[in-house]
Every structure is written in C-alpha cells, then in structure tokens.
Amino acid sequence: MGTLGTNIWIFTAPAGPLDVLQMSGGGSAVETFVRFLSNGKFLGLLTLLFGIGLELQYRSAVRKGLAWPGRYLWRSALLLAEGTLHYILIFEFDVLMGYAVTAVIVAYLVGRSERAITGWMVGMGTLHAALVGLATAGLQAPATGGGASSLYTEGSWLDQVGLRLQYAALFRIELIFIVPMGVVLFLLGARLLRAGLFEERGARLRRRLVAVGLGAGVPLNLATSFAGPGWFVVDRYLLAPLVALGLLGLITTIVLGLRGAPGVVRRGLTNVGRAALSGYVFQNLVAGVLCYGWGLGLASRLDAYRPWWVPVAWAAICLLIMVLSSLWLRRFRRGPIETAWQWAYQAPFRRADAARAPERSGSRVRSTSG
C-alpha cells in the first residue's frame, strides 16, 4: 500500500511511466508535498523487511540443519521469474527483479562474521552513494525530453508490452540503484532483527531509529523534494531510506504498544500483509485498468483534477485490496499468488522431503525415549 502511494502518481500521469523518465518536475506545491509523503520511503521500508525475512529464513535453515543458501536460491529464482512477468505484463517499475538479484548476493553474506558483513555494507554503501552522486550531477543539466506520449492514453495493452520489451534497459535502469542499496538495507534489516528490534529489549534502538530517521531524515528529504527534478535520485534513493528507518522504529513501537483485540482496520491491514505479493501485483493491475487508455482511461479524463483525485484513487484501491484479501483469507490459508508460489517452491523438493520424513520421525522418537 505504501509503494502504491508512489506508483499511483505514475499510473495517473497521462504519459504514464514516461512522465518519470522525462523528469519534467512540473507539479504544484501540493502535489510535490503529497508525493514526498511516500516517494522512496516504502521502497526502503520494504527492502528492510526483505532483509528481515531473509534472516528469519536463514535461522530456520540452520535450526533444521539444512544447507544454506540451498533452497533459498530456488526461492530467489522464482522471485526473479515473477518479477520479470510482472514487468512485462503489468508495470515498468517492478521491484521484485531487483530484490531477487539482491537476495542471491546477501544469501551468501548473512551467515558470515560481523566484520565481513560490516565490510560489505560499507563497500556497497560507498558504491551506492557514488552512483547517486553521478546520477545527480547528470540531472543538473536542463531536461530535454519531448512531450508526453499518447501511448498510455490511446495505445493498447499489447503496445505497452511491446514498449517494455523494446526499452527494457531504460525501464530497468532503477536496478543500478536498487541492488547496492538493497544489499546494505537487507544486511541492516538482518542486524536490526538480531539487535531485538521487535522485542522489548529493542526500545532504545527504536527510539534511535525514530530520532535519526524522522528527526534528521524528514527535513532533509523534504528539502530535496522541493529542490526540483535534479535532486530526484538523492531524494528517492539516499534520504528516503533514512526516513524508512524512522518509520520502521515508529510503526514497531506503535504495534508493540497496542492492547486488546484487533479492530477492523488492523485486521484488514494484517490480511493485506498475509497476501502481500498478490496485493502488490493486483493493485498495479487495477491501477492500469483504471488509468490507461485500454481500460477506463481516467489518467487523461481526470488530468484537470490533479493532484486532488490521485490520493482518492490510491485510497479506493487500498480499500479494495483490504476487502478482497479479507474475503479471500476467510476460505484460504494464503493469497492466490502465494498459493502458486508455495506449490512451485516445494515442487522440486517433494521427493527429498518425503524420504526425510521417516528419518525425522524416528529421530523424534529416539529423542523422546532418551
């Protein structure tokens, strides 16, 4: 839902994703501020959470005595395949492909010494900062892009698929920033989990994250948001992840302080989380149907009402995702894509797991007898 807060501005622009590549920066002060609320922050938060998830899976493999990274590489391959399909069929700025590449790198690092992990974080962080600096220097030149393309207002779905295939290198250029940034944030997420971020002992850590991420990150991020398109890369890929750390600390503090049974909103958000992969793909599909010319074409029809109608579209799609995920999970354990994912993930290992099952059972019996 947070990533949609950024992507909805892409879908609702008449030029679609080409609006981002043109770096026109012609929005009003209100639009700039509303974009600031989500731009890059939930990409950073999602990246941290992927690192936390990787650490949990690493712990599970160690606990079960499984080889690492072992099956996790197959998981990453599935993520890459899904991200590729999502990119080709639905959305130019898919993040799953970048996460798949990052996950393979970090899988070989998460079990190493603290010194080695620190070295990789410093090295990749330096590379990321250098790339951001070079890109920012290049963006200081005046924009020379042409007018808005009519492909997203008048073209067919197949036309858009063809454009994504033809200009894959251009649309996938974000991976240059996502991979090194992702390595740092994946490893940082794993470290934060080990430091007790989600436990009572992590109260001091959470306060520090809030102080640095929100106290220092928000003013700096707000300044770059209004500084113009020349600072877009710093705004999205350098300062927004800092704010994401503050959000992680704040949200965790709030959730740990909640008492009583979950209400409607909390249950709805939890269900979105349980079907997050399905929700991520489906919300982009819904936004395409609403906004593009092969659907309802609202991007061109309601362009005169920007920026006011855009947050309304975001809220409506989020509400739809909450309702649908809640209804689905009343009957099924996992979301639709999660179900297919689980089947594909387990398929190559079913025979091996079946062969190990009697051995594990006997081991438990001997342990109980002892």
Secondary structure, 3 states (H helix, E strand, C coil): CHHHHHHHHHHCCCCCCHHHHHCCCCCCHHHHHHHHHHCCHHHHHHHHHHHHHHHHHHHHHHHHCCCCCCHHHHHHHHHHHHHHHHHHHCCCCCCHHHHHHHHHHHHCCCCCCHHHHHHHHHHHHHHHHHHHHHHHHHHCCCCCCCCCCCHHHHCCHHHHHHHHHHCHHHHHHHHHHHHHHHHHHHHHHHHHHHCCCCCHHHHHHHHHHHHHHHHHHHHHHHHHHHCCHHHHHHHHHHHHHHHHHHHHHHHHHHHHHCCCCCCHHHHHHHHHHHCHHHHHHHHHHHHHHHHCCCCCCHHHHCHHHCCCHHHHHHHHHHHHHHHHHHHHHCCCCCCHHHHHHHHHHHHHHHHHHHHHHHHHHHHHHHHHHC
